[in-house]
Amino acid sequence: MPPASAADGGPMTTPRFIAHDIPDLLNALPTMFGFSPHESIVAIGTSGDRNRLGFSMRLDLPPPALNALVTRTMASHLVRQGAEGAIVLAVSERPEVAGPLVRAVERGLGPVRPLVGAWATRDRYWTTFEDDDPAGHPYELSGHHLAIVKAVAEGQEILPDRAALEERLSSVGGPRRRWLDRAADVVMTQVAAVVARHPDEDLVALAVRDVGDVVDRLLLGHDVTDADVLRVGVWASTTVVRDHWWEQVRRDNAKGQHQLWTHVARHAPASLAPASWCLSAFAAWLAGDGASALIAAERAEAIDPEYSMAGLILEILENGLSPETWSWRSQATARSR
């Protein structure tokens, strides 16, 4: 379980969809996180007279002793996001654990109005409504549900579970990893030689001239050689160059930037990867993909616990800050830390 304060989620942009009932909400969960949540507690903020769905967050279902901590975490995130109402859902094959947690979260919402509370197994759900049938209600999860069909049609990929997302955001392994690490040594020597030949030139200018076109091709989704990917990773490991590329991440290109830097981070040797993982994490957060942002930031922190940009992004995620709060002034302040 991630720390209770480190939640998957965020205001991910999803296709417009009207949920008519609890089965609709349960079927729509994968579109909110990019994967099908299992053994999870989910809170969805709502606003307006029509209860428009907004901010969403997910935590692993905790042991009952941590219910109070999860309750406080979810309530604080919802309040910070300005939610007027909340939908609380748990998905678990242990309804005896999920039910009390949903009730606890609803009771602890404070100023946020509880709208719907429910917990579900794969084929049955229960609610917190006072007149609800204690035997629950049958329902069906379907990969062909309208919410999922619309999301896929608009280009969203939905993975089977969080483990699949973690696998996608993991370093290249096996024999290829050993080849990449050896190749990275050669590339580092080449980049060092470029810097040595231009001792008085700005590092950012050197990096842009050396691999700017490679970064552009990666952002467009074009194929590049492993050597060029490694070269980008080497340059990005320099703080001033990393910060230059950080400034290029905007809301309108954040998804592409996330894919770019994930690709670079997966190929880079561990010693060089934290910068690229952090750029990947920041871009994912700015795109509203809190789950990917959390995994990527944790990858960077696992390699270098003192890496300040990883700490910054984890702090952003732990506090449930919305990407809409970010500005160039915020970025300048963050770089000074």
The 8 nearest C-alpha neighbors of each residue, nearest first, counted from 0:
[[1, 59, 2, 61, 58, 60, 3, 5],
 [2, 0, 5, 3, 59, 6, 58, 4],
 [3, 1, 5, 4, 0, 6, 58, 317],
 [4, 2, 5, 69, 1, 72, 6, 58],
 [3, 5, 317, 2, 72, 6, 318, 69],
 [6, 4, 317, 2, 3, 1, 316, 7],
 [7, 5, 58, 57, 4, 56, 8, 317],
 [8, 6, 290, 57, 289, 56, 58, 293],
 [7, 9, 56, 289, 55, 290, 57, 32],
 [8, 10, 289, 55, 54, 287, 11, 56],
 [9, 11, 54, 287, 53, 55, 12, 8],
 [12, 10, 287, 9, 288, 13, 31, 286],
 [11, 13, 10, 287, 14, 286, 31, 288],
 [14, 12, 11, 15, 30, 150, 31, 16],
 [15, 13, 150, 16, 149, 12, 153, 146],
 [14, 16, 13, 17, 149, 146, 150, 12],
 [17, 15, 14, 146, 18, 13, 145, 149],
 [16, 18, 19, 15, 23, 146, 51, 52],
 [19, 17, 23, 20, 24, 16, 21, 27],
 [18, 20, 17, 23, 21, 24, 22, 16],
 [21, 19, 23, 22, 18, 24, 25, 17],
 [20, 22, 24, 23, 25, 19, 18, 117],
 [23, 21, 25, 24, 20, 26, 138, 139],
 [24, 22, 26, 18, 21, 20, 25, 27],
 [25, 23, 21, 27, 22, 26, 18, 28],
 [24, 26, 22, 27, 28, 23, 21, 140],
 [27, 25, 23, 24, 28, 140, 22, 144],
 [26, 28, 24, 25, 146, 30, 29, 23],
 [27, 29, 31, 30, 25, 26, 24, 35],
 [30, 28, 35, 34, 31, 33, 32, 27],
 [31, 29, 28, 33, 27, 32, 147, 150],
 [32, 30, 28, 29, 33, 11, 13, 27],
 [31, 33, 29, 34, 30, 8, 290, 28],
 [34, 32, 157, 29, 30, 31, 158, 156],
 [35, 33, 158, 29, 157, 160, 32, 159],
 [34, 36, 29, 160, 159, 37, 158, 28],
 [37, 35, 160, 39, 34, 29, 38, 161],
 [36, 38, 39, 90, 91, 35, 160, 59],
 [39, 37, 91, 60, 90, 59, 36, 40],
 [40, 38, 59, 60, 37, 90, 89, 58],
 [39, 41, 89, 58, 60, 57, 88, 59],
 [42, 40, 57, 88, 56, 87, 89, 39],
 [43, 41, 87, 56, 55, 86, 88, 85],
 [44, 42, 55, 86, 85, 54, 87, 45],
 [43, 45, 85, 82, 54, 53, 84, 52],
 [46, 44, 52, 84, 50, 51, 53, 82],
 [45, 47, 50, 83, 51, 82, 84, 52],
 [48, 46, 50, 49, 51, 45, 83, 84],
 [47, 49, 50, 46, 51, 45, 83, 84],
 [48, 50, 47, 51, 46, 45, 52, 17],
 [51, 49, 46, 45, 47, 48, 52, 84],
 [50, 52, 45, 46, 49, 47, 53, 48],
 [53, 51, 45, 44, 50, 43, 46, 54],
 [52, 54, 44, 45, 10, 55, 51, 43],
 [55, 53, 10, 44, 9, 43, 56, 80],
 [56, 54, 43, 9, 8, 42, 10, 44],
 [55, 57, 8, 42, 7, 41, 9, 6],
 [56, 58, 41, 7, 6, 40, 8, 39],
 [59, 57, 40, 6, 39, 60, 7, 41],
 [58, 60, 39, 0, 61, 38, 40, 57],
 [59, 61, 39, 38, 40, 58, 62, 97],
 [62, 60, 59, 65, 63, 66, 0, 69],
 [61, 63, 64, 65, 60, 66, 96, 59],
 [64, 62, 66, 65, 61, 96, 100, 99],
 [63, 65, 62, 66, 67, 61, 68, 69],
 [66, 64, 68, 63, 67, 62, 61, 69],
 [67, 65, 69, 63, 68, 64, 100, 70],
 [66, 68, 70, 69, 65, 71, 103, 64],
 [69, 67, 71, 65, 70, 66, 72, 3],
 [68, 70, 72, 66, 67, 71, 3, 73],
 [69, 71, 104, 67, 73, 68, 72, 66],
 [72, 70, 74, 68, 69, 73, 75, 67],
 [73, 71, 69, 75, 70, 74, 4, 68],
 [72, 74, 76, 70, 75, 71, 69, 77],
 [73, 75, 108, 71, 77, 76, 72, 70],
 [74, 76, 78, 72, 77, 73, 71, 79],
 [77, 75, 79, 73, 319, 74, 78, 80],
 [78, 76, 80, 74, 82, 79, 75, 73],
 [77, 79, 81, 75, 80, 76, 82, 74],
 [80, 78, 76, 81, 77, 75, 319, 320],
 [79, 81, 77, 78, 82, 76, 321, 54],
 [82, 80, 78, 79, 83, 77, 44, 46],
 [83, 81, 44, 77, 45, 84, 80, 78],
 [84, 82, 46, 111, 45, 112, 81, 44],
 [85, 83, 112, 45, 111, 82, 113, 44],
 [86, 84, 44, 113, 43, 114, 45, 112],
 [85, 87, 115, 43, 114, 42, 116, 113],
 [86, 88, 42, 116, 41, 115, 85, 101],
 [89, 87, 117, 41, 118, 116, 40, 42],
 [90, 88, 40, 118, 39, 97, 41, 119],
 [91, 89, 119, 38, 39, 118, 37, 120],
 [92, 90, 38, 93, 120, 119, 37, 94],
 [91, 93, 120, 94, 90, 38, 121, 119],
 [94, 92, 91, 95, 96, 97, 120, 38],
 [95, 93, 97, 96, 98, 92, 91, 118],
 [94, 96, 93, 97, 98, 99, 92, 100],
 [97, 95, 94, 93, 98, 99, 100, 63],
 [96, 98, 94, 100, 99, 95, 89, 118],
 [97, 99, 101, 100, 94, 96, 95, 118],
 [100, 98, 102, 101, 97, 96, 103, 95],
 [99, 101, 103, 97, 102, 98, 66, 104],
 [102, 100, 104, 98, 103, 99, 105, 116],
 [101, 103, 99, 105, 100, 104, 106, 98],
 [102, 104, 100, 106, 101, 105, 99, 107],
 [105, 103, 70, 107, 101, 106, 102, 100],
 [106, 104, 102, 107, 103, 108, 113, 101],
 [105, 107, 103, 104, 108, 102, 109, 113],
 [106, 108, 104, 105, 109, 70, 103, 74],
 [109, 107, 74, 111, 105, 106, 110, 104],
 [108, 110, 111, 107, 74, 106, 112, 78],
 [111, 109, 108, 112, 78, 83, 84, 74],
 [112, 110, 84, 83, 108, 109, 113, 82],
 [111, 113, 84, 85, 83, 114, 110, 108],
 [114, 112, 85, 84, 105, 115, 111, 86],
 [115, 113, 86, 85, 84, 112, 116, 87],
 [116, 114, 86, 113, 87, 117, 85, 127],
 [115, 117, 87, 127, 126, 88, 86, 101],
 [118, 116, 126, 88, 125, 127, 87, 89],
 [119, 117, 89, 88, 125, 124, 90, 98],
 [120, 118, 124, 90, 123, 91, 89, 125],
 [119, 121, 92, 91, 123, 122, 90, 124],
 [122, 120, 123, 119, 140, 92, 139, 91],
 [121, 123, 138, 120, 139, 137, 124, 140],
 [124, 122, 137, 120, 136, 119, 138, 121],
 [123, 125, 119, 136, 135, 118, 120, 137],
 [126, 124, 135, 117, 118, 119, 136, 127],
 [127, 125, 117, 128, 116, 131, 118, 124],
 [126, 128, 116, 117, 129, 102, 125, 131],
 [129, 127, 131, 126, 130, 116, 115, 117],
 [130, 128, 131, 127, 126, 132, 133, 116],
 [129, 131, 128, 132, 127, 133, 126, 125],
 [132, 130, 128, 129, 133, 126, 127, 135],
 [131, 133, 134, 135, 130, 136, 125, 126],
 [134, 132, 135, 131, 125, 126, 130, 136],
 [135, 133, 132, 136, 125, 131, 124, 123],
 [136, 134, 125, 133, 124, 132, 123, 137],
 [135, 137, 124, 123, 125, 138, 134, 132],
 [138, 136, 123, 122, 124, 135, 139, 125],
 [139, 137, 122, 123, 22, 136, 140, 124],
 [140, 138, 122, 141, 137, 22, 121, 123],
 [139, 141, 26, 138, 121, 142, 122, 25],
 [142, 140, 143, 144, 139, 26, 147, 145],
 [141, 143, 144, 147, 140, 148, 26, 145],
 [144, 142, 141, 148, 145, 147, 146, 140],
 [143, 145, 141, 147, 146, 142, 148, 26],
 [144, 146, 148, 147, 149, 143, 16, 150],
 [147, 145, 149, 27, 144, 148, 16, 150],
 [148, 146, 150, 149, 145, 144, 151, 30],
 [147, 149, 145, 151, 150, 146, 143, 152],
 [150, 148, 152, 146, 147, 151, 145, 153],
 [151, 149, 147, 153, 155, 152, 148, 14],
 [150, 152, 155, 154, 148, 153, 149, 147],
 [153, 151, 149, 150, 154, 148, 155, 147],
 [154, 152, 150, 151, 155, 149, 14, 148],
 [153, 155, 151, 152, 156, 150, 149, 157],
 [156, 154, 151, 150, 153, 157, 152, 33],
 [155, 157, 151, 154, 33, 158, 150, 34],
 [158, 156, 33, 34, 155, 29, 159, 30],
 [157, 159, 34, 160, 33, 163, 156, 35],
 [158, 160, 35, 34, 163, 157, 161, 162],
 [161, 159, 35, 34, 162, 163, 158, 36],
 [160, 162, 164, 163, 34, 165, 36, 35],
 [161, 163, 165, 164, 160, 166, 159, 167],
 [164, 162, 166, 161, 165, 160, 167, 158],
 [165, 163, 161, 167, 166, 162, 168, 158],
 [166, 164, 162, 168, 167, 163, 161, 169],
 [167, 165, 163, 169, 168, 164, 162, 170],
 [166, 168, 164, 165, 169, 163, 170, 162],
 [169, 167, 165, 166, 164, 295, 261, 170],
 [170, 168, 166, 167, 265, 165, 171, 298],
 [171, 169, 265, 172, 266, 168, 264, 267],
 [170, 172, 265, 176, 266, 169, 175, 173],
 [173, 171, 176, 170, 175, 174, 177, 169],
 [172, 174, 176, 175, 177, 171, 178, 170],
 [175, 173, 177, 176, 178, 172, 179, 171],
 [174, 176, 178, 177, 173, 179, 172, 171],
 [177, 175, 172, 179, 174, 173, 178, 171],
 [176, 178, 180, 174, 175, 179, 181, 173],
 [177, 179, 175, 181, 176, 180, 182, 174],
 [180, 178, 182, 176, 181, 177, 183, 175],
 [179, 181, 183, 177, 182, 178, 268, 176],
 [182, 180, 178, 184, 183, 179, 177, 185],
 [181, 183, 179, 185, 184, 180, 178, 186],
 [182, 184, 186, 180, 185, 181, 179, 187],
 [185, 183, 187, 181, 182, 186, 188, 180],
 [184, 186, 182, 188, 183, 187, 189, 181],
 [185, 187, 183, 189, 188, 184, 230, 190],
 [188, 186, 190, 184, 189, 185, 183, 191],
 [187, 189, 191, 185, 186, 190, 192, 184],
 [188, 190, 186, 192, 187, 191, 185, 193],
 [189, 191, 193, 187, 192, 188, 186, 194],
 [192, 190, 188, 194, 193, 189, 187, 195],
 [191, 193, 195, 189, 190, 194, 196, 188],
 [194, 192, 190, 196, 191, 195, 189, 197],
 [193, 195, 191, 197, 192, 196, 198, 190],
 [196, 194, 192, 197, 198, 193, 191, 190],
 [195, 197, 193, 194, 198, 192, 191, 199],
 [196, 198, 194, 195, 200, 199, 193, 205],
 [199, 197, 195, 200, 194, 196, 201, 193],
 [198, 200, 197, 201, 194, 202, 196, 195],
 [201, 199, 197, 198, 202, 205, 204, 194],
 [200, 202, 204, 203, 205, 199, 198, 197],
 [203, 201, 205, 204, 206, 200, 240, 239],
 [202, 204, 206, 240, 205, 201, 207, 239],
 [203, 205, 207, 201, 202, 206, 208, 200],
 [206, 204, 202, 208, 203, 207, 209, 201],
 [205, 207, 209, 203, 208, 204, 210, 202],
 [208, 206, 211, 204, 209, 210, 205, 203],
 [207, 209, 205, 206, 211, 210, 204, 212],
 [208, 210, 206, 207, 205, 211, 212, 204],
 [211, 209, 213, 212, 207, 206, 208, 231],
 [212, 210, 207, 214, 213, 208, 209, 215],
 [211, 213, 215, 210, 214, 216, 207, 208],
 [214, 212, 210, 216, 215, 211, 217, 227],
 [215, 213, 217, 211, 212, 216, 218, 210],
 [214, 216, 212, 218, 213, 217, 211, 219],
 [217, 215, 219, 213, 221, 218, 214, 212],
 [216, 218, 220, 214, 219, 221, 215, 259],
 [217, 219, 215, 216, 220, 255, 259, 214],
 [218, 220, 216, 217, 221, 215, 255, 214],
 [221, 219, 217, 218, 216, 222, 259, 255],
 [222, 220, 216, 217, 219, 223, 218, 215],
 [223, 221, 220, 224, 217, 216, 219, 225],
 [224, 222, 227, 221, 225, 228, 213, 217],
 [223, 225, 227, 226, 228, 222, 229, 213],
 [224, 226, 228, 227, 229, 223, 266, 179],
 [227, 225, 229, 224, 228, 230, 182, 186],
 [226, 228, 230, 224, 229, 225, 231, 223],
 [229, 227, 225, 231, 230, 226, 263, 224],
 [230, 228, 232, 226, 227, 231, 267, 183],
 [229, 231, 227, 233, 232, 228, 186, 226],
 [232, 230, 228, 234, 229, 233, 235, 210],
 [233, 231, 229, 235, 230, 234, 267, 263],
 [232, 234, 230, 236, 231, 235, 229, 187],
 [233, 235, 231, 236, 232, 237, 206, 230],
 [236, 234, 241, 232, 237, 233, 240, 231],
 [235, 237, 233, 234, 274, 271, 238, 232],
 [238, 236, 235, 240, 234, 239, 241, 233],
 [239, 237, 241, 240, 242, 236, 235, 274],
 [238, 240, 242, 241, 237, 243, 203, 202],
 [241, 239, 243, 203, 242, 237, 238, 235],
 [240, 242, 235, 238, 244, 243, 239, 237],
 [243, 241, 245, 239, 240, 244, 238, 246],
 [242, 244, 240, 246, 245, 241, 239, 247],
 [245, 243, 247, 241, 246, 242, 240, 248],
 [244, 246, 242, 247, 243, 248, 241, 278],
 [247, 245, 244, 243, 248, 242, 330, 249],
 [246, 248, 244, 245, 249, 243, 256, 252],
 [249, 247, 246, 245, 253, 282, 256, 252],
 [250, 248, 251, 252, 253, 247, 285, 246],
 [249, 251, 253, 252, 285, 286, 248, 254],
 [250, 252, 249, 253, 254, 248, 286, 255],
 [253, 251, 249, 255, 250, 254, 256, 248],
 [254, 252, 282, 256, 250, 286, 255, 249],
 [255, 253, 257, 256, 252, 286, 258, 283],
 [254, 256, 258, 257, 253, 252, 218, 259],
 [255, 257, 259, 253, 258, 254, 282, 260],
 [258, 256, 279, 282, 254, 255, 283, 259],
 [257, 259, 255, 261, 256, 260, 262, 254],
 [260, 258, 256, 262, 257, 261, 218, 217],
 [261, 259, 279, 263, 262, 275, 257, 258],
 [260, 262, 264, 258, 279, 263, 259, 257],
 [261, 263, 260, 259, 265, 264, 258, 266],
 [262, 264, 260, 266, 261, 265, 228, 232],
 [265, 263, 275, 261, 272, 267, 276, 266],
 [266, 264, 170, 262, 171, 263, 267, 261],
 [265, 267, 263, 264, 171, 170, 262, 268],
 [268, 266, 264, 272, 265, 229, 232, 271],
 [269, 267, 180, 270, 271, 272, 266, 183],
 [268, 270, 272, 271, 267, 302, 273, 170],
 [269, 271, 268, 272, 273, 302, 267, 303],
 [272, 270, 269, 236, 268, 267, 273, 233],
 [271, 273, 269, 264, 267, 275, 274, 270],
 [274, 272, 299, 276, 275, 277, 271, 302],
 [275, 273, 277, 236, 276, 272, 235, 278],
 [274, 276, 264, 278, 277, 272, 260, 273],
 [277, 275, 279, 273, 295, 264, 278, 274],
 [278, 276, 280, 274, 279, 275, 296, 309],
 [277, 279, 275, 281, 280, 276, 260, 282],
 [278, 280, 257, 260, 276, 282, 277, 261],
 [281, 279, 292, 277, 295, 283, 278, 296],
 [280, 282, 284, 278, 283, 279, 277, 285],
 [281, 283, 253, 257, 285, 279, 284, 280],
 [282, 284, 292, 286, 288, 280, 281, 257],
 [285, 283, 287, 281, 292, 288, 286, 289],
 [284, 286, 282, 322, 287, 283, 250, 253],
 [287, 285, 283, 253, 284, 288, 254, 282],
 [286, 288, 11, 284, 10, 285, 9, 289],
 [289, 287, 283, 284, 290, 286, 11, 291],
 [288, 290, 8, 292, 7, 9, 284, 291],
 [289, 291, 7, 293, 292, 8, 288, 294],
 [292, 290, 294, 293, 289, 288, 283, 295],
 [293, 291, 280, 289, 283, 284, 295, 290],
 [292, 294, 296, 290, 291, 295, 289, 297],
 [293, 295, 297, 291, 296, 292, 298, 290],
 [296, 294, 280, 298, 292, 276, 297, 293],
 [297, 295, 299, 293, 309, 298, 280, 294],
 [296, 298, 300, 294, 299, 295, 301, 293],
 [299, 297, 295, 301, 296, 300, 294, 302],
 [300, 298, 273, 296, 302, 297, 301, 276],
 [299, 301, 304, 297, 303, 302, 298, 309],
 [300, 302, 298, 299, 303, 304, 297, 296],
 [301, 303, 299, 300, 304, 298, 269, 273],
 [302, 304, 300, 305, 306, 301, 299, 273],
 [305, 303, 300, 306, 301, 302, 299, 310],
 [306, 304, 303, 307, 300, 310, 309, 308],
 [307, 305, 303, 309, 304, 308, 300, 310],
 [306, 308, 310, 309, 305, 311, 336, 304],
 [307, 309, 311, 310, 306, 312, 277, 274],
 [310, 308, 312, 296, 307, 311, 306, 300],
 [309, 311, 307, 313, 308, 312, 314, 306],
 [310, 312, 308, 314, 309, 313, 307, 315],
 [313, 311, 315, 309, 314, 310, 316, 308],
 [312, 314, 316, 310, 315, 311, 317, 309],
 [313, 315, 317, 311, 312, 316, 310, 318],
 [316, 314, 312, 318, 313, 320, 317, 311],
 [317, 315, 319, 313, 318, 314, 312, 5],
 [316, 318, 5, 4, 314, 319, 315, 313],
 [319, 317, 315, 316, 320, 314, 76, 4],
 [318, 320, 316, 76, 317, 315, 321, 79],
 [321, 319, 318, 315, 316, 322, 324, 80],
 [320, 322, 323, 324, 319, 9, 80, 10],
 [323, 321, 285, 324, 325, 320, 284, 287],
 [322, 324, 321, 325, 285, 326, 320, 250],
 [323, 325, 322, 321, 326, 320, 329, 285],
 [326, 324, 322, 323, 329, 327, 330, 321],
 [327, 325, 329, 328, 330, 324, 323, 331],
 [326, 328, 330, 329, 331, 325, 246, 332],
 [327, 329, 331, 326, 330, 332, 325, 333],
 [330, 328, 326, 332, 327, 331, 325, 333],
 [329, 331, 327, 333, 328, 332, 334, 326],
 [332, 330, 328, 334, 333, 329, 327, 335],
 [333, 331, 329, 335, 330, 334, 328, 336],
 [332, 334, 330, 335, 331, 336, 329, 311],
 [335, 333, 331, 336, 332, 330, 242, 308],
 [334, 336, 332, 333, 331, 330, 329, 307],
 [335, 334, 333, 332, 307, 308, 311, 331]]
